[in-house]
Each structure stands twice: as structure tokens, then as C-alpha cells.
Amino acid sequence: ATSEASLRSSLINLFKTARDTKRSISARRNAWSALKSAASSKSTSTKKVVASLLPDLGKELFEAQAIDVVARLWANHAKKMQAIDAVFVVRPALTLALSKEGKKAACDVLESIFTQAPVAYASSCLPNVYDCLAPLIRDDSSTVRQAACKAAAASLDKEGGSVASLLNALRELVQTESDPEVASIACRALGVACMHIVKKEDAQTCCEVLGQRASSSKDSVAVRAQAAFALGSIAKALVDNHSSEYVGTDDALRILEAPETRVRASALRAAGYLVALRGFDKASRLSDALVDCCADALTSKESSTKQAPPKVR
């Protein structure tokens, strides 16, 4: 476009073309593609023009179920998008998208809303967010599962209330997921969910499945490190809440022996909180291993050529 005015006019016309059922499928598809590019553009002038069309354009995009475009607008223009009515515009559009087509994009929108919008607005957009996300965490598509886990982690950072259905879905996914990227994000989300765990049996089961993933030789370093970190998050939450409940996993000892820096650093954090939770006298095997591991990292060389990595120290 030669000017901001012409770009504004072009975007409006593109939206009309995209929604015009009389136009060819190819023309409409190209129009939606152009709108997605504009929505995610980093160009200062383009962002300025797109922002000037909001929130009205955003409202119409929600109503048109153009959730993939909306997701990009939320990522780049969160403040403007928050002016869109959460109850009467955002909620019905997201509810429909999460149950039919557009699941991945709808999860992306949810992640942006819970990351960037105030709690009150985010909660109004989808009050039953956990029940909506739980089935998507079990979706056949790994892309949808990954997006749902990201949305779950973002919503758990802000939301309260019962998370039983979401917790069960995440725990099952951590146990069974074969895609490393999805497994890593699922472990992270389960670690965030620990803040909402109220039953000892839930915390214990979560610790066990995370310990198994953290010590599995079949998993990537990223998955094992994230699982070990999430294990530490659960123990930390219980310590911070001055809980008298003890949870643990025999895998904690094996994780401390991991050769990879990322895994071992997260394992040290987890072991520290697990020992703090139970006490040195009642967790003697783990506390002895923890002290030995820390002593080796801080006072001696791990090999003849180099010291323990800074992250481990």
C-alpha cells in the first residue's frame, strides 16, 4: 500500500472479500491469508493501521469465526482486543471453536488472553476453561494437544477453583505422550497445576508420573529436565504452604545421577524441596545423595578437565 489510508482501505476490502460467499473459494482463502499476515506483521505502519481498526474488526472476526486471525491479533494487539465484549462476543466464539474446527487457534487465543489480560476479563471469556481444555489435551492431533497444554499452563497461572478434570488429563498425557514437544509442555503445565492440588493422593500421583518421565532413558533431555523441574514445583508448593503431607518418588535418586546439566540442575532443585518437605532424618537416602551431589559440584571436579557446570553449581 502507498499510504496508511490505502492500507486501511485494503484491509477492509480484504475482510469483505473473505466473508463474501459469492466469491470463489480461492479468493476468500487468499483474503484470509492476507489478513493473517497483516495481523501478525511487525511493520510499525501496518501495526498502526491494524490497531486503528480495532476493536471493531476484532469483534467482527470473532463473529466470523476467523479464530486463526484473532489469535494473531491477540498476540500483537492485546490491549485493543481487551475492549471486545468478553461475554457476548468472545465466549460464544471460543466455545464454538473449541468444540469444532479451529481448536488449535482457539487455544492460542486463550493462552494470549490468560497471559496478557486481567484475571476478571480472562475468566469472563471462558468461565469453565478447565472443562473445555481437558478433552483437547486428549485430542488426536499433537498440535492441538500442545496448544491446549500451553493454554492450560497460562490459565492455571491465574485461575483458581477446581482443576480435577484438567489435572487428570495432564497427568494421563505426561504418562502416555510420545511427542517430545507435547510431553515437555505437558510436564510444565502439570508443574503449574501443582499450586491448585489439594489432595495428597493427587500430589503423590503427579510426583510419580513426573519422576518416571524425568528418569526415562527413552525421553529427550528437554522432557526429562521439564519433568524434574515440575516435580520440584509440586514439592515447593507443599513446602510453601507449610504442608505436613509428604510426597516423594524413588526416581528422585536416579535423576540426581543424570549426566545432562539441565536434568541434573532441575533434579537438585526437586530433591532439595522433597528433603525439606520430609526432613533429613526421614528422607535419609535422598538427603545423603543430595548432599553428596552438591558437595561434588561445589568442591571438586566432575572430571579431569572441567568443573561442574555453573547451572549445577
TORVEXFI-398354 format. One line per field, with one value per residue (C-alpha): residue number from 0; x, y, z. Coordinates in Angstrom, 3 decimals, padded with zeros to 6 digits. Layout:
BEGIN
resi <- NUM; ...
u <- X; ...
v <- Y; ...
w <- Z; ...
***
This chain:
BEGIN
resi <- 0; 1; 2; 3; 4; 5; 6; 7; 8; 9; 10; 11; 12; 13; 14; 15; 16; 17; 18; 19; 20; 21; 22; 23; 24; 25; 26; 27; 28; 29; 30; 31; 32; 33; 34; 35; 36; 37; 38; 39; 40; 41; 42; 43; 44; 45; 46; 47; 48; 49; 50; 51; 52; 53; 54; 55; 56; 57; 58; 59; 60; 61; 62; 63; 64; 65; 66; 67; 68; 69; 70; 71; 72; 73; 74; 75; 76; 77; 78; 79; 80; 81; 82; 83; 84; 85; 86; 87; 88; 89; 90; 91; 92; 93; 94; 95; 96; 97; 98; 99; 100; 101; 102; 103; 104; 105; 106; 107; 108; 109; 110; 111; 112; 113; 114; 115; 116; 117; 118; 119; 120; 121; 122; 123; 124; 125; 126; 127; 128; 129; 130; 131; 132; 133; 134; 135; 136; 137; 138; 139; 140; 141; 142; 143; 144; 145; 146; 147; 148; 149; 150; 151; 152; 153; 154; 155; 156; 157; 158; 159; 160; 161; 162; 163; 164; 165; 166; 167; 168; 169; 170; 171; 172; 173; 174; 175; 176; 177; 178; 179; 180; 181; 182; 183; 184; 185; 186; 187; 188; 189; 190; 191; 192; 193; 194; 195; 196; 197; 198; 199; 200; 201; 202; 203; 204; 205; 206; 207; 208; 209; 210; 211; 212; 213; 214; 215; 216; 217; 218; 219; 220; 221; 222; 223; 224; 225; 226; 227; 228; 229; 230; 231; 232; 233; 234; 235; 236; 237; 238; 239; 240; 241; 242; 243; 244; 245; 246; 247; 248; 249; 250; 251; 252; 253; 254; 255; 256; 257; 258; 259; 260; 261; 262; 263; 264; 265; 266; 267; 268; 269; 270; 271; 272; 273; 274; 275; 276; 277; 278; 279; 280; 281; 282; 283; 284; 285; 286; 287; 288; 289; 290; 291; 292; 293; 294; 295; 296; 297; 298; 299; 300; 301; 302; 303; 304; 305; 306; 307; 308; 309; 310; 311; 312
u <- 000.000; 001.220; -000.155; -001.769; -005.133; -004.827; -003.650; -006.644; -008.959; -007.248; -007.679; -011.358; -011.856; -009.956; -012.262; -015.309; -013.883; -013.099; -016.688; -018.356; -019.837; -020.322; -016.572; -014.533; -013.043; -009.568; -010.242; -011.660; -008.775; -006.231; -008.050; -007.937; -004.244; -003.533; -005.440; -003.417; -000.205; -001.352; -002.456; 000.982; 003.012; 005.920; 005.912; 005.266; 002.992; 000.988; 000.591; -000.610; -003.257; -004.416; -004.664; -006.817; -009.346; -009.619; -011.619; -014.388; -012.528; -011.666; -015.324; -016.330; -013.548; -014.771; -018.305; -016.983; -015.178; -011.851; -010.110; -006.694; -006.651; -007.929; -005.086; -002.525; -004.300; -004.277; -000.550; 000.221; -002.620; -003.710; -004.761; -007.011; -008.541; -009.494; -012.113; -014.141; -017.060; -015.897; -019.311; -021.337; -018.632; -015.509; -017.161; -019.563; -016.891; -014.323; -016.839; -017.785; -014.176; -013.020; -015.721; -015.388; -012.818; -010.246; -009.255; -005.566; -006.174; -008.749; -006.181; -003.682; -006.259; -006.883; -003.159; -002.826; -005.908; -004.763; -001.189; -001.931; -005.413; -006.573; -007.980; -011.546; -011.591; -009.934; -012.361; -015.337; -014.129; -014.402; -015.540; -015.362; -011.902; -010.626; -013.560; -013.109; -009.375; -009.412; -010.743; -008.360; -005.396; -006.532; -007.092; -005.838; -003.764; -000.411; -000.623; -003.913; -002.579; 000.458; -001.629; -004.075; -001.226; 000.113; -003.345; -003.754; -000.465; -001.428; -004.892; -003.583; -001.257; -004.315; -007.369; -008.487; -011.218; -011.427; -008.965; -009.751; -010.662; -007.684; -005.308; -006.365; -005.974; -002.493; -001.365; -002.501; -000.771; 002.518; 002.304; 001.494; 002.600; 005.178; 005.691; 008.629; 007.447; 003.965; 005.349; 007.647; 004.811; 002.502; 005.099; 005.346; 001.564; 001.347; 004.006; 001.971; -001.142; 000.579; -000.482; -004.063; -003.524; -005.286; -005.334; -002.232; -003.089; -003.182; 000.189; 001.696; 000.419; 001.710; 005.128; 005.270; 004.440; 006.833; 009.578; 009.114; 009.398; 012.380; 014.324; 013.280; 016.153; 013.745; 012.880; 014.745; 016.758; 014.080; 011.319; 013.346; 014.516; 010.985; 009.610; 012.253; 011.529; 007.775; 008.461; 010.318; 007.444; 004.979; 007.276; 007.944; 004.214; 003.731; 006.723; 005.477; 002.048; 003.685; 002.061; 002.555; 001.863; 004.872; 005.133; 008.048; 009.322; 012.115; 013.039; 014.449; 017.636; 018.108; 017.522; 020.347; 022.741; 021.693; 024.714; 022.950; 023.330; 019.718; 018.288; 020.664; 020.132; 016.347; 016.839; 018.873; 016.072; 013.453; 015.482; 016.057; 012.336; 011.497; 014.021; 012.801; 009.268; 010.021; 013.171; 016.733; 016.071; 013.045; 014.459; 017.946; 018.751; 017.691; 019.263; 022.587; 022.546; 021.622; 024.462; 026.974; 025.832; 026.043; 029.451; 030.821; 029.526; 030.785; 034.120; 035.528; 035.941; 033.467; 036.174; 039.850; 039.198; 036.343; 034.287; 030.542; 028.599; 027.579; 023.892; 024.539; 026.790
v <- 000.000; 003.510; 005.085; 004.229; 005.257; 002.904; 000.078; 000.642; 000.529; -002.629; -004.435; -003.519; -004.784; -007.976; -008.672; -008.109; -010.462; -013.122; -013.102; -012.845; -016.271; -015.230; -015.028; -018.081; -020.301; -019.393; -015.648; -015.981; -018.184; -015.668; -012.841; -014.666; -015.409; -011.722; -010.732; -013.222; -011.723; -008.213; -009.297; -010.700; -008.041; -006.453; -003.390; -000.244; 001.308; -001.903; -002.416; 001.186; 000.712; -002.646; -001.122; 001.705; -000.886; -002.475; -003.406; -003.274; -005.510; -007.931; -008.185; -008.941; -011.527; -013.298; -013.329; -014.631; -017.463; -016.315; -017.559; -018.017; -014.290; -013.404; -015.406; -013.283; -010.067; -011.075; -011.786; -008.326; -006.068; -007.426; -004.068; -003.191; -006.662; -006.423; -003.832; -006.611; -007.831; -010.982; -012.474; -011.810; -011.896; -013.758; -016.521; -017.890; -017.726; -019.581; -022.138; -022.974; -023.063; -025.308; -027.855; -027.907; -026.586; -024.050; -025.851; -025.022; -021.337; -021.100; -022.480; -019.881; -017.151; -018.500; -018.569; -014.911; -013.856; -015.513; -014.296; -010.664; -009.774; -009.101; -012.075; -010.730; -010.359; -013.733; -015.515; -013.917; -015.130; -018.781; -019.457; -023.255; -023.175; -026.369; -028.482; -027.097; -027.795; -031.281; -033.076; -031.107; -032.375; -035.829; -034.735; -036.937; -034.066; -033.439; -029.799; -029.363; -031.193; -028.931; -025.747; -026.977; -027.594; -024.081; -022.608; -024.752; -023.517; -019.892; -020.281; -022.139; -019.213; -017.010; -019.137; -020.748; -023.263; -026.965; -028.339; -032.032; -032.726; -030.803; -032.365; -035.875; -035.084; -033.599; -036.494; -039.012; -037.033; -036.916; -040.701; -041.549; -038.738; -039.788; -036.417; -034.804; -031.204; -032.006; -034.083; -031.249; -028.697; -031.162; -031.588; -027.810; -027.446; -030.176; -028.345; -025.146; -027.093; -028.078; -024.760; -025.974; -029.515; -030.014; -033.803; -035.724; -038.611; -036.207; -034.729; -038.182; -039.498; -036.412; -036.851; -040.466; -039.835; -036.867; -038.908; -041.667; -039.229; -037.461; -040.714; -042.378; -043.187; -043.065; -039.377; -036.341; -034.043; -031.341; -033.663; -035.065; -031.619; -030.214; -033.225; -032.866; -029.147; -029.801; -032.406; -029.737; -027.288; -029.666; -030.200; -026.440; -025.665; -028.045; -026.563; -023.010; -023.981; -025.488; -028.790; -031.729; -034.108; -035.915; -036.897; -038.467; -040.718; -043.273; -041.834; -038.724; -040.648; -041.747; -038.236; -036.866; -039.101; -037.770; -036.822; -033.879; -030.463; -029.377; -032.553; -032.660; -028.977; -029.478; -032.718; -030.912; -028.366; -031.130; -033.176; -030.110; -029.430; -033.111; -033.309; -030.009; -031.361; -034.521; -033.667; -035.010; -037.717; -039.199; -038.939; -040.155; -041.847; -038.861; -036.321; -038.197; -038.360; -034.668; -033.632; -035.771; -034.376; -030.786; -031.384; -032.868; -029.959; -027.251; -028.573; -030.948; -031.505; -033.751; -034.914; -034.393; -031.498; -029.356; -028.416; -028.917; -026.550; -023.194; -024.123; -027.224; -025.338
w <- 000.000; -000.822; 002.357; 005.666; 004.256; 001.296; 003.582; 005.823; 002.808; 001.523; 004.834; 004.998; 001.446; 002.207; 005.113; 002.917; 000.283; 002.869; 004.113; 000.698; -000.067; -003.702; -004.232; -005.189; -002.505; -003.746; -003.489; 000.007; 001.122; -000.206; 001.554; 004.905; 004.338; 003.703; 006.841; 008.907; 007.553; 008.429; 011.915; 012.726; 010.891; 012.761; 010.499; 012.538; 009.918; 009.432; 013.184; 013.481; 010.786; 012.173; 015.656; 014.282; 013.038; 016.475; 018.437; 015.778; 013.322; 016.116; 017.101; 013.506; 013.183; 016.317; 014.917; 011.590; 013.434; 011.958; 015.105; 013.479; 012.580; 016.049; 017.622; 015.789; 016.738; 020.405; 020.219; 018.777; 019.956; 023.341; 024.847; 021.924; 021.850; 025.516; 024.533; 022.867; 024.992; 026.761; 027.499; 024.374; 021.678; 022.832; 024.876; 022.234; 019.513; 021.611; 022.836; 019.247; 018.016; 020.871; 020.119; 016.322; 013.867; 014.987; 018.195; 017.929; 017.141; 019.939; 022.393; 021.129; 021.790; 025.292; 026.024; 024.960; 026.937; 030.155; 029.672; 028.809; 030.061; 033.639; 035.550; 035.533; 031.743; 031.131; 033.447; 031.709; 028.303; 029.294; 032.878; 032.507; 030.939; 032.597; 031.425; 027.904; 027.774; 029.325; 026.205; 023.957; 025.971; 024.835; 021.198; 018.354; 016.954; 018.653; 017.526; 019.391; 022.459; 022.544; 022.193; 024.862; 027.320; 026.732; 027.306; 030.422; 031.882; 031.190; 032.711; 035.759; 036.478; 037.074; 037.672; 040.908; 041.583; 040.905; 038.399; 038.821; 035.189; 033.825; 036.343; 035.347; 031.648; 032.126; 034.299; 031.685; 028.940; 030.875; 031.242; 027.642; 025.301; 022.700; 021.000; 022.889; 022.403; 023.697; 026.580; 027.675; 027.688; 029.457; 032.227; 032.566; 032.755; 035.393; 037.400; 037.221; 038.244; 041.484; 043.004; 042.832; 044.144; 047.459; 047.871; 048.900; 046.586; 043.620; 044.531; 045.053; 041.717; 039.911; 041.549; 040.464; 036.789; 036.628; 038.271; 035.719; 032.788; 034.367; 034.737; 031.480; 029.137; 026.198; 026.668; 025.377; 027.634; 027.301; 028.510; 031.405; 032.534; 032.418; 034.283; 037.006; 037.313; 037.577; 040.263; 042.225; 041.720; 043.350; 046.339; 046.563; 046.591; 049.517; 051.371; 050.793; 052.111; 055.236; 054.379; 056.702; 053.818; 052.397; 048.772; 047.056; 044.329; 044.213; 040.817; 042.533; 043.351; 039.738; 038.393; 040.539; 038.615; 035.199; 033.060; 031.395; 033.041; 032.527; 034.007; 036.961; 037.818; 037.916; 039.851; 042.535; 042.945; 043.190; 045.672; 047.832; 048.181; 048.703; 051.533; 053.011; 052.906; 054.862; 056.797; 056.656; 059.208; 057.412; 053.907; 054.714; 051.365; 049.306; 051.668; 051.647; 047.843; 047.663; 049.987; 048.083; 044.738; 045.979; 047.576; 044.367; 042.300; 044.657; 045.889; 043.326; 039.627; 037.875; 035.510; 034.988; 032.627; 033.927; 036.933; 037.317; 035.018; 036.583; 036.451; 038.560; 040.999
***
